[in-house]
């Protein structure tokens, strides 16, 4: 990157800078005119110079051709002007002054807006360049950097550069032009006053920047300490498990306190110095008016300076401290942002960096053929430790190769080298006769797959993570990206001016051909096939059952799920197990559902209609009052509280009963014990409003079939059904988007697929009910051919930040599926099954080996016994390849393999 900030700015914004500078030059004559006009207003309009009597007039606005007397020998009159008396002259000059104020304000508005747009565009370019360089870093460099620190540099540390870039050339020209114009005007009125003002300004310009040098050094320290704090906070988040498991929170608090204290002292020192400089600058700025009033007044008294000129000088100087002060601030800002720029780009200029990505038209992505050949391959780290030492091997791309060794064997580093992710410290790695380090990333990233022992998933859907290996460039416009396409086309010119990517994010990037498909439908089949291979299909199916669909967008699927609802009821009836699911009925109370579910008889779409919020919902409260249920709810709540206090009286916190009767937390039990005592002594009606509300809230989570407290009799159930009807009427009339009501003939868009198919609740107390119903649901959906549709919904499951919503095993399986989906010529798996149990690992290895039959596979294995299924086995020890061959051959002759097998 360009080390000089000004050269970087000029290179990328020369045309815009010149355009703004031209505006600045055009504005200066108007600015000068606005400085001279007050003198004319005072002398001519107010004092009446040139008007001997009220009836006298002067010609205003007479215009001669510039240089006419030199060109033609005499002045050439273009406009004779208009005769005006004193009042007319005063008003004309005043309105001209007002017009000049508007013109100068308009120039400032246009110039500042142009500067702002230019600054933001250049800031966008700089951030993109930094992020782009980050994508070109070698893995070794990335592992030495802290993510939060890098994010802070790209997001926060370059932020001040955006405000400065627009001012880099324009501000000194604009403010300098204003200051010089004002100084020239002052000197034209009085040379001595001008020299005094110029001397003080020069003194300011020399002294103030020198006083600000220590502030700049402190600012650099502040930036570094703030960046380190961000990195440390990121470490605290990443190491939360270790902190809590080792009771290290006090140590972390102390370290954070130390860092914050260091930042505090630096910032306080900056404030002290900054405000002293500000005080001195303001003092010098106010010293000049004192000289003008005193010295200029004496000159006016002696007749050496007229009053109008003195007023004009003072008015001109009033505008001078602002530009001078801003110029001094600009100089400080220039030094400050240059330091920030130097510090940032220093972190983004490693000695070894990948070449810039080429356009696809410049890269020929052909299948890899031949063999992967390593010749004297070595890898040495920064401490001169050899992780891979002089490895030479030839691996045909139609063989399945296992790499075995202990934890210090270097097998994991060899896998990274073979995948082309680490540059070798020595030796050569060739594939099909071509040096891997000379191959473009576009070829390596598409034709070689790699799965890490700690695979990373992006905070997106499971589908997006699986398709990540198929998205290299936009291939076609998406059918659903109409408005997005129009917005992108409108922004494309600005994207290019900012040096950003010209690719359309909302287009269809998926390379179906790379996955062996011709379109989205075949791709779904291919994804399901890969999920079966990595043993993840059942997990995705469960995600789908708990997911939901939009019936308006997928009407066919919604209709077939309604068919599955009826088919499931019939299927359970055929098995004499219809009693395992109590279906929803608008006219009956469902004892296996909570009171809140029975009241709403639908799925809440807003938080104020959730079960825990119903007690405070005015619409629900009104319906309960009309159904005579409010008083009963407080009584039922008191009965629940009494029972809970009695049951939990002698139980320790954490007892299973607290989970079964999840009305009251163990921490809240003492408060409810006191509340029950007061209610028994005074009566429920005499309780305070908040206490009564707490009792009324308890029954909403009560399930009669589960909790079995006998609180729901026929009378109470009938009132609940009546309240249900009133709530439905009120919601449909006042707030129809708040609740999606249950309807046997309609798909519930707010409920999950499983809830829609069940259309009821599982009965409590039936052994094996959940497993039996789950099997019946699976059989029903399979018989109707709905499994792919359910899995497609499951692919929309959001995996969370870093895939944390998935288990470690599921994350590794997802990464393996992602690599298999793109059908690489060579797949390198680096101990990716280390987190799995033995049975799961064995099934996965067998399944992947079948899928990679006749294609290149290198698997760094955790257990040597798994190598039996591979075509070729490499045995590593202390970074060296000590033997290779088939498993049977090595089992007989290789002592290292025998040792590894014995350890398994």
C-alpha positions in Angstrom: 0.0 0.0 0.0 1.1 3.6 -0.6 2.9 4.7 2.6 2.2 8.4 2.1 -1.4 9.3 2.9 -1.4 12.4 0.6 -0.1 10.4 -2.3 -2.8 7.8 -1.7 -5.5 10.4 -1.6 -4.3 12.2 -4.7 -3.9 9.0 -6.7 -7.5 7.9 -6.1 -9.4 11.3 -5.9 -7.4 13.7 -8.1 -10.4 14.5 -10.4 -12.8 15.2 -7.5 -10.2 17.2 -5.6 -9.5 19.4 -8.6 -13.3 19.9 -9.1 -13.7 21.1 -5.5 -10.6 23.3 -5.7 -12.1 24.9 -8.7 -15.2 25.7 -6.7 -13.0 27.2 -4.0 -11.3 29.5 -6.4 -14.6 30.6 -7.9 -15.9 31.4 -4.4 -13.0 33.7 -3.4 -14.0 36.8 -5.4 -17.4 36.7 -3.8 -15.8 36.3 -0.4 -13.6 39.3 -1.0 -16.6 41.3 -2.2 -18.4 40.5 1.0 -15.5 41.8 3.0 -15.3 45.2 1.2 -19.1 45.8 1.1 -19.5 46.8 4.8 -17.0 49.7 4.2 -19.2 51.0 1.4 -22.4 50.6 3.4 -20.9 52.6 6.3 -19.2 55.3 4.2 -21.8 55.8 1.4 -25.0 54.4 2.7 -24.9 55.5 6.3 -22.4 58.4 6.5 -23.5 59.7 3.1 -20.0 60.3 1.5 -20.6 61.8 -1.9 -24.2 62.9 -1.1 -24.2 66.6 -0.3 -28.0 66.9 0.1 -30.8 64.4 0.4 -31.7 65.0 -3.3 -28.2 64.1 -4.6 -27.6 60.9 -6.5 -24.7 58.7 -7.4 -24.4 56.3 -10.3 -24.4 52.7 -9.1 -23.4 49.7 -11.1 -21.4 51.4 -13.9 -19.4 48.7 -15.7 -16.4 49.2 -18.0 -14.7 46.6 -20.2 -11.6 45.2 -18.3 -8.4 46.5 -20.0 -10.5 48.4 -22.5 -8.3 51.5 -22.3 -5.2 49.5 -23.2 -6.9 47.6 -26.0 -8.8 50.5 -27.6 -7.0 53.6 -26.2 -10.0 54.7 -24.1 -12.4 53.1 -21.6 -15.2 51.1 -23.1 -18.5 51.5 -21.2 -20.6 48.3 -21.0 -23.3 49.5 -18.7 -24.0 53.1 -17.7 -25.3 52.2 -14.3 -28.3 53.5 -12.3 -28.6 56.8 -10.4 -29.5 56.3 -6.8 -30.0 58.6 -3.8 -28.5 57.9 -0.3 -31.4 55.7 1.0 -31.6 53.8 -2.3 -27.8 53.3 -2.2 -28.0 52.0 1.4 -30.8 49.5 0.7 -29.2 48.4 -2.6 -25.8 47.8 -0.9 -27.6 46.0 2.0 -29.4 43.6 -0.3 -26.3 43.0 -2.2 -24.6 42.1 1.1 -27.5 39.7 1.9 -27.1 38.2 -1.6 -23.4 37.7 -1.1 -24.1 36.0 2.3 -26.4 33.6 0.5 -23.9 33.0 -2.3 -21.1 32.4 0.1 -23.3 30.1 2.2 -24.2 28.2 -1.0 -20.6 27.8 -1.9 -19.8 26.5 1.6 -22.7 24.1 1.4 -21.7 22.7 -2.0 -18.0 22.5 -1.1 -18.7 20.8 2.3 -21.2 18.3 0.8 -18.7 17.5 -2.0 -15.9 17.0 0.6 -18.1 14.8 2.7 -19.1 12.6 -0.2 -15.4 12.4 -1.3 -14.3 11.6 2.2 -16.8 8.8 2.7 -16.0 7.4 -0.8 -12.3 7.3 0.0 -12.9 5.8 3.5 -15.0 3.1 1.8 -12.1 2.4 -0.6 -9.6 2.3 2.2 -11.6 -0.1 4.3 -12.2 -2.3 1.3 -8.5 -2.4 0.4 -7.6 -3.3 4.0 -10.3 -6.1 4.1 -9.1 -7.2 0.6 -5.5 -7.5 1.8 -6.7 -9.4 4.8 -8.2 -12.0 2.5 -4.8 -12.3 0.9 -2.9 -13.0 4.1 -1.2 -16.3 4.6 -2.7 -18.5 7.3 0.4 -18.2 9.4 0.1 -14.4 9.4 -3.6 -14.6 10.3 -3.0 -16.9 13.2 -0.7 -14.3 14.8 -3.4 -11.6 14.6 -6.3 -11.0 16.9 -9.7 -10.7 15.3 -11.0 -7.9 17.5 -7.8 -5.8 16.9 -8.1 -6.2 13.2 -11.8 -5.3 13.3 -11.0 -2.2 15.4 -8.4 -1.1 12.8 -10.7 -1.5 9.8 -13.8 -0.1 11.6 -12.6 2.5 14.1 -9.0 3.5 13.5 -9.5 4.6 9.9 -12.7 6.4 10.7 -11.0 9.8 11.3 -9.4 9.4 7.8 -12.8 9.8 6.2 -13.3 13.2 7.7 -9.8 14.3 6.7 -9.6 12.9 3.1 -12.2 15.4 1.8 -10.2 18.2 3.6 -6.8 17.1 2.6 -6.4 19.5 -0.3 -9.6 21.5 -0.2 -9.4 22.8 3.3 -5.9 24.4 3.1 -6.9 25.9 -0.2 -10.3 27.1 1.0 -9.3 28.4 4.4 -5.9 29.6 3.2 -7.6 31.5 0.4 -10.1 33.1 2.9 -7.2 34.0 5.3 -5.0 35.5 2.6 -8.0 37.4 1.2 -8.8 38.8 4.6 -5.2 39.7 5.2 -4.8 41.4 1.8 -8.0 43.4 2.5 -6.8 44.4 6.0 -3.4 45.5 4.5 -5.1 47.4 1.8 -6.9 49.4 4.5 -4.0 49.8 6.9 -0.5 48.5 6.3 0.4 48.7 10.0 -2.7 46.9 11.3 -2.2 44.3 8.6 1.4 43.7 9.7 0.4 43.4 13.3 -2.3 40.9 12.4 0.0 39.0 10.1 2.7 38.8 12.8 0.4 37.3 15.4 -1.0 34.8 12.9 2.5 33.8 11.9 3.4 33.4 15.6 0.3 31.2 16.1 1.1 29.1 13.0 4.7 28.4 14.3 4.0 27.9 18.0 0.7 26.0 18.2 1.7 23.0 15.9 4.9 22.6 18.0 2.9 22.5 21.2 0.7 19.8 19.7 3.5 17.4 18.8 3.4 15.7 22.3 -0.4 15.4 21.9 0.1 13.5 18.7 2.5 11.1 20.4 0.0 10.5 23.2 -2.7 10.0 20.6 -0.6 7.2 19.1 -0.2 5.6 22.5 -4.0 5.9 23.0 -4.7 4.2 19.7 -2.3 1.3 20.4 -3.7 0.7 24.0 -7.3 0.9 22.8 -6.5 -1.7 20.1 -4.9 -4.0 22.6 -7.9 -3.6 24.9 -10.2 -4.7 22.1 -8.0 -7.7 21.5 -8.0 -8.6 25.2 -11.8 -8.3 25.4 -12.0 -10.6 22.4 -9.8 -13.1 24.3 -12.1 -12.9 27.3 -15.0 -13.8 25.2 -13.2 -16.6 23.4 -11.8 -18.0 26.7 -15.0 -17.7 28.7 -15.0 -21.5 29.4 -11.4 -21.4 30.8 -12.1 -18.3 32.8 -15.1 -19.8 34.6 -13.7 -23.3 34.9 -10.5 -21.9 36.6 -12.2 -19.0 38.6 -10.1 -16.5 36.7 -12.6 -13.7 36.6 -10.9 -11.7 39.3 -7.6 -11.9 37.4 -9.3 -10.7 34.2 -11.0 -7.9 36.1 -7.6 -6.8 37.5 -6.0 -6.9 34.0 -8.8 -5.0 32.4 -8.6 -2.4 35.2 -4.9 -2.0 34.5 -5.4 -1.5 30.8 -8.3 0.9 31.4 -6.2 2.9 33.9 -3.4 3.2 31.4 -5.9 4.5 28.8 -7.3 6.9 31.4 -3.9 8.5 32.2 -3.1 8.8 28.5 -6.4 10.5 27.7 -6.2 12.8 30.8 -2.7 13.9 29.7 -4.1 14.6 26.2 -6.9 16.7 27.7 -4.5 18.8 29.8 -2.2 19.5 26.9 -5.0 20.0 24.4 -6.9 22.6 26.5 -3.8 24.5 27.3 -3.0 24.8 23.6 -6.7 25.8 23.0 -6.4 28.5 25.8 -3.2 29.9 24.3 -4.6 29.9 20.8 -7.8 31.7 21.9 -5.8 34.3 23.8 -3.6 35.1 20.8 -6.8 35.3 18.6 -8.4 37.8 21.0 -5.1 39.9 21.3 -5.4 41.2 17.8 -8.9 42.8 18.2 -7.4 44.6 21.3 -4.7 46.1 19.1 -7.2 47.0 16.4 -9.5 48.8 18.8 -6.6 50.6 20.5 -4.3 51.3 17.6 -6.9 51.6 14.9 -8.9 53.9 17.2 -6.0 56.2 17.6 -5.4 56.3 13.9 -9.0 57.1 13.3 -8.9 59.9 15.9 -5.9 61.4 14.2 -7.6 61.2 10.9 -5.1 58.7 9.5 -7.8 56.0 9.0 -11.5 56.6 8.3 -14.2 55.0 10.4 -15.6 52.8 7.6 -12.1 51.4 6.9 -11.7 50.6 10.6 -15.1 48.9 10.8 -14.3 46.9 7.6 -10.9 45.9 9.1 -12.5 44.7 12.3 -15.2 42.8 10.4 -12.6 41.3 8.1 -10.5 40.2 11.1 -13.6 38.7 12.8 -13.6 36.2 9.9 -9.8 35.7 10.1 -9.3 33.7 13.4 -11.8 31.0 12.2 -9.8 30.1 9.1 -6.5 30.4 10.9 -7.7 28.3 13.8 -9.1 25.7 11.4 -5.8 25.7 9.4 -3.9 25.0 12.6 -6.4 22.3 13.5 -6.0 20.9 10.0 -2.3 20.7 10.4 -2.8 18.8 13.7 -5.4 16.5 12.1 -3.0 15.9 9.2 -0.3 14.7 11.5 -2.8 12.7 13.5 -4.3 10.8 10.6 -0.9 10.2 9.0 0.1 8.5 12.3 -3.1 6.5 12.2 -2.6 5.6 8.6 1.0 4.6 9.2 0.0 2.4 12.1 -2.8 0.7 10.2 -1.0 -0.1 7.0 2.0 -1.3 8.9 -0.2 -4.2 10.1 -1.5 -4.9 6.6 1.9 -5.2 4.8 3.3 -8.6 5.7 6.4 -9.8 3.9 4.5 -12.7 2.3 1.1 -12.0 0.8 -1.0 -13.7 -1.9 -1.3 -12.1 -5.3 -4.5 -10.1 -5.9 -7.4 -12.2 -7.1 -7.7 -12.3 -10.9 -10.9 -12.1 -12.8 -12.4 -15.4 -13.8 -11.7 -14.6 -17.5 -8.0 -14.6 -16.6 -8.1 -18.0 -14.8 -8.6 -21.3 -16.4 -10.2 -23.6 -13.8 -9.5 -27.1 -15.2 -9.6 -30.4 -13.3 -6.4 -31.4 -11.6 -4.9 -34.5 -13.0 -1.8 -36.7 -12.5 -0.3 -36.8 -9.0 0.5 -34.7 -6.0 4.2 -34.7 -5.7 6.2 -33.5 -2.7 10.0 -33.1 -3.1 12.0 -32.5 0.1 9.0 -30.6 1.6 9.7 -28.7 4.8 7.9 -26.4 7.1 9.7 -24.3 9.7 8.0 -21.9 12.1 9.1 -18.5 13.4 11.0 -20.2 16.2 13.0 -22.3 13.7 11.1 -25.5 14.9 10.7 -28.0 12.0 7.2 -29.3 11.8 7.7 -31.0 8.5 11.1 -32.2 7.6 12.3 -33.2 4.1 9.1 -35.1 3.1 9.1 -36.6 -0.4 6.1 -38.6 -1.6 4.0 -39.0 -4.8 0.2 -39.3 -4.3 -1.9 -40.1 -7.4 -5.1 -38.2 -7.5 -7.2 -41.4 -7.7 -5.9 -42.9 -4.5 -7.2 -42.6 -0.9 -4.3 -41.9 1.4 -4.2 -42.0 5.2 -1.6 -40.1 7.2 -0.9 -41.5 10.7 1.3 -40.4 13.6 1.3 -39.2 17.1 0.5 -35.6 18.2 4.1 -34.5 17.5 4.4 -36.2 14.2 3.6 -33.2 12.0 0.8 -34.9 10.2 -1.5 -31.9 10.7 1.0 -29.5 9.2 1.6 -31.9 6.3 -2.1 -31.8 5.6 -2.0 -28.0 5.4 1.0 -28.1 3.1 -0.7 -30.7 0.8 -3.8 -28.5 0.6 -1.8 -25.5 -0.5 -2.7 -23.4 2.5 0.8 -23.0 3.9 3.8 -22.1 1.7 6.6 -24.6 2.3 9.8 -23.3 3.9 11.7 -25.6 1.7 11.2 -28.1 -1.1 8.5 -28.1 -3.8 4.9 -29.3 -4.0 3.6 -30.0 -7.5 0.3 -31.2 -8.7 0.1 -32.4 -12.3 3.6 -31.1 -12.8 2.7 -27.5 -11.7 4.0 -25.8 -8.7 1.1 -25.4 -6.2 2.4 -22.0 -5.0 2.2 -20.6 -8.5 -1.4 -21.8 -9.0 -4.1 -19.1 -8.4 -6.4 -19.3 -5.5 -9.4 -19.6 -7.9 -8.0 -22.9 -9.0 -6.9 -24.3 -5.6 -10.0 -23.2 -3.8 -12.3 -24.9 -6.3 -10.3 -28.1 -7.1 -8.9 -28.8 -3.7 -11.1 -29.3 -0.6 -9.9 -29.0 3.0 -11.5 -29.7 6.3 -9.9 -28.4 9.5 -9.9 -30.0 12.9 -11.8 -26.9 14.2 -13.9 -26.0 11.2 -15.4 -22.6 11.1 -19.1 -21.9 10.2 -20.3 -18.5 9.3 -23.2 -16.8 11.1 -25.7 -17.7 8.5 -28.1 -20.6 7.6 -26.9 -24.2 7.3 -27.6 -24.0 3.5 -25.4 -20.9 3.1 -22.6 -22.7 4.9 -22.9 -25.8 2.7 -23.0 -23.8 -0.5 -20.1 -21.6 0.5 -17.7 -23.8 -1.6 -19.9 -23.3 -4.7 -20.1 -19.5 -4.6 -17.1 -17.9 -6.4 -18.7 -15.3 -8.6 -22.2 -14.3 -9.7 -23.2 -16.6 -12.5 -26.8 -15.4 -13.2 -29.3 -13.0 -11.8 -31.7 -14.5 -9.3 -35.4 -14.7 -10.2 -36.3 -13.0 -6.9 -33.7 -10.2 -7.0 -35.7 -7.7 -9.1 -35.7 -4.7 -6.7 -32.3 -5.7 -5.4 -30.9 -5.8 -8.9 -32.3 -2.3 -9.6 -30.7 -0.9 -6.4 -27.4 -2.6 -7.3 -27.4 -1.1 -10.8 -28.0 2.3 -9.3 -25.1 1.8 -6.9 -22.7 0.1 -9.3 -21.1 3.4 -10.6 -20.4 4.5 -7.0 -19.0 1.0 -6.1 -16.6 1.4 -9.0 -15.6 4.9 -8.1 -14.9 3.7 -4.5 -12.7 0.9 -5.9 -15.1 -1.8 -4.4 -16.2 -5.0 -5.9 -18.6 -4.8 -8.9 -20.2 -8.2 -8.1 -23.9 -8.3 -7.3 -24.4 -9.9 -3.9 -28.1 -10.7 -4.5 -27.4 -12.6 -7.7 -27.3 -16.3 -8.0 -23.7 -17.3 -7.2 -24.2 -21.1 -7.0 -22.1 -23.1 -9.3 -24.5 -26.0 -10.0 -22.1 -27.6 -12.5 -19.3 -27.9 -9.8 -21.8 -29.8 -7.6 -22.7 -32.1 -10.5 -26.2 -30.6 -10.9 -28.2 -28.7 -13.5 -30.4 -26.6 -11.2 -31.8 -25.9 -7.7 -33.9 -29.1 -7.6 -31.0 -31.4 -8.4 -28.8 -29.4 -6.0 -31.2 -30.2 -3.2 -31.0 -33.9 -4.0 -27.2 -33.6 -4.1 -27.1 -31.8 -0.7 -29.3 -34.5 0.9 -27.0 -37.2 -0.6 -24.0 -35.5 0.9 -25.8 -35.1 4.3 -26.5 -38.8 4.3 -22.8 -39.4 3.6 -21.7 -37.4 6.6 -24.5 -38.7 8.8 -26.1 -35.3 9.2 -29.4 -35.9 7.4 -31.4 -36.8 10.5 -30.2 -33.6 12.3 -31.3 -31.5 9.3 -34.6 -33.3 9.2 -35.2 -32.4 12.9 -34.3 -28.8 12.2 -36.9 -28.8 9.5 -39.6 -30.2 11.7 -39.0 -27.4 14.2 -38.8 -24.8 11.4 -41.7 -23.1 9.6 -42.7 -22.1 6.1 -44.6 -19.3 4.5 -47.7 -20.8 3.0 -48.0 -17.9 0.6 -44.5 -18.6 -0.8 -44.8 -22.4 -0.7 -48.6 -23.2 -1.2 -48.0 -26.7 -2.5 -45.9 -27.7 0.4 -48.4 -26.2 2.9 -51.3 -28.1 1.2 -49.3 -31.4 1.4 -48.5 -30.8 5.0 -52.3 -30.4 5.7 -52.7 -33.7 4.0 -50.0 -35.1 6.3 -52.0 -33.8 9.3 -55.0 -35.9 8.3 -52.8 -38.9 7.3 -51.0 -38.9 10.7 -54.3 -39.1 12.5 -55.3 -42.0 10.3 -51.9 -43.7 10.7 -52.1 -43.4 14.5 -55.7 -44.7 14.5 -54.6 -47.8 12.4 -52.0 -48.5 15.1 -54.6 -48.0 17.9 -52.5 -45.2 19.2 -54.7 -42.3 18.4 -54.9 -41.4 22.1 -51.2 -40.4 22.0 -52.1 -37.0 20.5 -55.0 -34.9 21.7 -55.9 -32.8 18.7 -57.0 -29.2 19.0 -60.7 -28.5 19.1 -62.1 -25.0 19.2 -65.0 -26.1 21.5 -63.1 -28.1 24.1 -60.4 -27.5 26.6 -57.1 -29.4 25.9 -55.8 -30.8 29.2 -52.4 -31.5 27.7 -51.9 -27.8 26.7 -51.2 -24.9 29.1 -53.9 -22.5 30.1 -52.2 -19.8 27.9 -52.4 -22.1 24.9 -56.1 -22.9 25.6 -56.9 -19.2 25.9 -55.2 -18.1 22.7 -55.9 -21.3 20.7 -53.2 -20.2 18.3 -49.6 -19.2 18.0 -48.5 -15.7 19.2 -46.8 -13.6 16.5 -45.8 -10.8 18.9 -44.2 -10.7 22.3 -47.1 -9.1 24.1 -49.2 -12.2 23.3 -46.6 -14.7 24.6 -47.7 -16.9 27.6 -45.6 -14.9 30.1 -47.1 -11.6 28.9 -50.8 -12.4 28.8 -51.4 -11.4 32.4 -50.4 -7.8 31.3 -52.2 -7.8 28.0 -55.2 -5.4 28.1 -57.1 -7.2 25.4 -56.8 -10.6 27.1 -57.6 -9.0 30.5 -60.8 -7.6 29.1 -61.9 -11.0 27.7 -61.1 -12.7 31.0 -63.2 -10.2 32.9 -66.1 -10.7 30.6 -65.8 -14.5 31.1 -65.6 -14.1 34.9 -62.1 -15.6 35.0 -60.0 -12.9 36.5 -61.0 -13.6 40.1 -60.7 -17.3 39.5 -57.2 -16.9 38.1 -56.0 -15.3 41.3 -57.5 -18.1 43.3 -56.0 -20.8 41.1 -52.6 -18.9 41.4 -52.9 -19.0 45.2 -53.6 -22.7 45.1 -50.6 -23.3 42.9 -48.4 -21.1 45.1 -49.6 -22.9 48.3 -48.8 -26.3 46.7 -45.4 -25.2 45.5 -44.4 -23.8 48.8 -45.5 -27.0 50.5 -43.8 -29.3 48.1 -40.5 -27.3 47.9 -40.3 -26.6 51.6 -37.6 -29.1 52.3 -36.1 -29.6 48.8 -32.7 -28.1 47.9 -32.3 -25.8 44.9 -31.8 -27.8 41.7 -34.1 -30.7 42.7 -35.9 -32.2 39.6 -39.3 -31.1 41.0 -38.3 -27.5 40.3 -38.1 -28.4 36.6 -41.3 -30.4 36.6 -43.3 -27.7 38.4 -41.7 -24.8 36.6 -44.0 -22.1 38.1 -41.6 -20.8 40.7 -37.8 -20.5 40.7 -36.0 -21.7 43.8 -34.7 -18.2 44.3 -38.2 -16.8 44.3 -39.6 -19.3 46.8 -39.1 -17.2 50.0 -41.0 -14.3 48.4 -43.9 -16.6 47.4 -43.9 -18.1 50.9 -44.5 -14.6 52.4 -47.0 -13.8 49.6 -49.0 -17.0 50.4 -49.1 -16.1 54.1 -50.4 -12.6 53.4 -53.1 -14.0 51.0 -54.2 -16.5 53.6 -54.5 -13.9 56.3 -56.1 -11.0 54.3 -57.7 -12.8 51.3 -56.7 -12.5 47.7 -58.8 -9.5 47.1 -56.9 -7.4 49.7 -53.5 -8.0 48.2 -51.6 -5.2 46.6 -51.8 -4.9 42.8 -48.4 -6.3 42.0 -48.8 -9.2 44.5 -52.2 -10.1 43.0 -50.7 -9.9 39.5 -47.9 -12.4 40.5 -50.6 -14.9 41.6 -52.7 -14.3 38.4 -49.6 -15.0 36.3 -48.9 -18.5 37.7 -51.9 -20.4 36.1 -51.0 -19.4 32.5 -48.3 -22.0 32.5 -50.4 -24.7 34.2 -51.0 -27.9 32.3 -53.6 -30.1 34.0 -52.3 -33.4 32.5 -48.8 -32.7 33.6 -49.0 -31.0 36.9 -52.2 -32.8 38.1 -53.2 -30.3 40.8 -56.9 -30.7 39.9 -57.4 -27.0 39.1 -59.4 -27.5 35.9 -62.9 -28.7 36.3 -65.7 -28.6 33.7 -67.0 -25.2 34.8 -63.5 -23.6 34.6 -62.9 -25.3 31.3 -66.1 -23.9 29.9 -65.2 -20.4 31.0 -61.8 -20.7 29.3 -63.5 -21.8 26.1 -65.8 -18.8 26.3 -62.8 -16.5 27.0 -61.1 -18.1 24.0 -64.0 -17.1 21.8 -63.9 -13.5 23.1 -60.2 -13.2 22.6 -60.4 -14.4 19.1 -63.2 -11.9 18.3 -61.2 -9.1 19.8 -57.9 -10.0 18.1 -59.5 -10.4 14.7 -61.3 -7.0 15.1 -58.5 -5.0 16.6 -55.1 -6.6 15.9 -55.4 -9.5 13.3 -51.6 -9.8 12.9 -51.0 -10.6 16.6 -52.0 -14.2 16.7 -52.2 -17.0 14.1 -55.2 -19.1 15.3 -55.5 -22.9 15.0 -57.8 -24.0 12.2 -58.1 -27.7 11.1 -58.3 -26.6 7.4 -55.5 -24.0 7.4 -51.8 -24.2 7.7 -50.5 -22.1 10.7 -47.6 -20.0 9.3 -46.4 -19.0 12.8 -46.2 -22.6 14.1 -43.5 -25.2 13.3 -44.0 -28.0 10.7 -44.2 -30.5 13.5 -46.9 -28.6 15.3 -48.9 -28.2 12.1 -48.7 -31.9 11.4 -49.6 -32.9 14.9 -52.3 -30.2 15.3 -52.5 -31.1 19.0 -50.4 -32.0 22.0 -48.8 -35.2 23.1 -50.5 -36.8 26.1 -48.6 -36.8 29.3 -47.9 -39.9 31.3 -47.7 -42.4 28.3 -44.4 -44.2 28.2 -42.8 -44.0 24.8 -45.4 -41.6 23.4 -42.9 -39.2 22.1 -40.9 -41.9 20.3 -44.0 -43.5 18.9 -45.5 -40.3 17.6 -42.1 -39.2 16.2 -41.8 -42.5 14.2 -45.4 -42.1 13.0 -44.7 -38.5 11.8 -41.6 -39.7 10.0 -43.4 -42.5 8.3 -46.3 -40.3 7.3 -44.0 -37.6 5.8 -41.9 -40.2 4.0 -45.0 -41.9 2.5 -46.2 -38.5 1.1 -42.7 -37.7 -0.3 -42.4 -34.7 2.1 -39.0 -35.5 3.6 -37.0 -33.5 1.0 -39.3 -30.5 1.6 -38.8 -30.8 5.4 -35.1 -31.1 5.0 -35.1 -28.0 2.7 -36.6 -26.1 5.6 -34.0 -27.6 7.9 -31.3 -26.1 5.7 -32.6 -22.7 6.6 -31.6 -23.3 10.3 -29.3 -20.5 11.5 -26.1 -22.0 12.9 -25.2 -18.9 15.0 -21.9 -17.1 15.4 -19.1 -19.6 14.5 -21.7 -22.3 14.3 -22.2 -22.3 18.1 -25.9 -23.4 17.8 -24.6 -26.7 16.5 -22.6 -29.3 18.5 -18.9 -29.7 17.7 -19.7 -33.0 15.9 -22.4 -31.3 13.8 -20.0 -28.4 12.9 -17.4 -30.9 11.7 -19.9 -32.9 9.7 -21.2 -29.6 8.1 -17.7 -28.6 7.1 -17.0 -32.1 5.6 -20.3 -31.9 3.7 -19.3 -28.5 2.4 -16.1 -29.9 1.0 -17.7 -33.0 -0.5 -20.5 -31.0 -2.1 -18.1 -29.2 -4.5 -16.6 -32.5 -5.7 -12.9 -31.5 -5.4 -10.2 -33.4 -7.3 -8.3 -33.7 -4.0 -9.9 -33.7 -0.6 -7.6 -33.1 2.4 -9.2 -33.9 5.8 -7.1 -32.8 8.8 -8.2 -34.8 11.9 -11.7 -33.5 11.3 -13.4 -36.3 13.2 -11.3 -35.9 16.4 -14.4 -34.6 18.4 -16.5 -37.6 17.5 -17.0 -40.8 19.3 -15.4 -44.0 18.0 -18.5 -45.5 16.4 -19.5 -42.2 14.7 -15.9 -41.7 13.5 -15.8 -45.2 12.0 -19.1 -44.8 10.2 -18.0 -41.5 8.8 -14.7 -42.7 7.5 -16.3 -45.7 5.8 -19.0 -43.4 4.2 -16.5 -40.8 3.0 -14.2 -43.5 1.5 -17.2 -44.8 -0.5 -18.0 -41.3 -1.7 -14.4 -40.7 -2.8 -13.9 -44.0 -4.6 -11.5 -43.3 -7.5 -10.9 -39.7 -6.4 -8.0 -38.1 -4.5 -8.3 -38.2 -0.7 -5.7 -37.4 2.0 -6.9 -38.0 5.5 -4.8 -37.2 8.6 -6.3 -39.7 11.0 -6.7 -39.5 14.8 -6.5 -43.3 15.1 -4.1 -45.4 13.2 -6.6 -48.4 13.1 -8.8 -46.5 10.7 -6.1 -46.5 8.1 -6.9 -50.1 7.3 -9.6 -49.0 4.8 -7.3 -46.7 2.8 -5.3 -47.5 -0.4 -2.1 -46.0 0.9 -0.8 -45.2 4.4 1.9 -42.6 5.3 3.6 -42.9 8.7 4.9 -39.7 10.2 7.3 -39.2 13.2 8.8 -35.9 14.4 8.0 -34.2 11.1 9.6 -36.9 8.9 7.9 -39.5 6.6 9.4 -42.7 8.0 7.4 -45.2 5.9 4.7 -45.6 3.4 2.7 -48.5 1.8 -0.5 -50.5 2.2 -1.8 -51.0 5.7 -1.1 -54.7 5.6 2.5 -54.2 4.6 3.2 -51.6 7.2 1.5 -53.5 9.9 4.1 -56.2 9.5 7.2 -54.1 9.1 6.7 -50.6 10.6 7.3 -50.4 14.3 5.9 -46.9 14.6 2.6 -48.1 13.1 2.6 -51.0 15.5 3.1 -48.7 18.4 0.2 -46.4 17.2 -2.1 -49.4 16.8 -1.2 -50.6 20.3 -2.1 -47.2 21.7 -5.5 -47.2 20.0 
